[in-house]
């Protein structure tokens, strides 16, 4: 019985103890702090997860295939839009020159592309066009026509020659081959001009521009008609 009374007194002393109250407050502060830290950590994890999800959504949006919406009265039809890369546009232009070559059988032997399949023809055409000896051969073929007809070239044939020079110049570093066209009504100069017809000293018509190599040397004289 005495022991129970001693325990009761001890409990009463503990309840009134300042040290016990401080201990309880300290434990409470640590408990609240841990809870807040856990809460903050949880929020950070949620934010990181949200960021990952957002990035994933952005990536998914970036690789979505664009579509074109066509509205037919009450119905919307979507079709994929084909995206052509920039580098393919240059090849598309070369394909146009290749197709145009079909109209000029007298030039086809220079490019020697008939032995290749359709997928390789474009590469063979570009390769042949960029060779200097073939540029000279193209110019000679065009010169034969000009001398025979005494008329200006078709635009397409001239474009084939200009394109070949463009491709050839891509293989060079600091120099450029070029065509030089004399100005009309200027004096005829036999050093750089080839008089196809006429007896005057003034240039009245240029049938074919002169061809100059990458060193700036004249390789072929311009074909002109004087008056």
Secondary structure, DSSP 8 states (H G I E B T S, - for coil): -HHHHHHHHHHHHHHH-HHHHHHHHHHHHHHHHHHHHHHHHHHHHHHHHHHHHHHHHHHHHHT---EEEEEETTEEEEEE-----HHHHHHHHHHHHHHHHTT-HHHHHHH--TTS-HHHHHHHHHHHHT-HHHHHHHHHHHHHHHHHH-S---HHHHHHHHHHHHHHHTT-SS---EEE---TTSB--TTTEEEEE-SSSBEEEEEE-EEE-TTS-EEE-EEEEE-
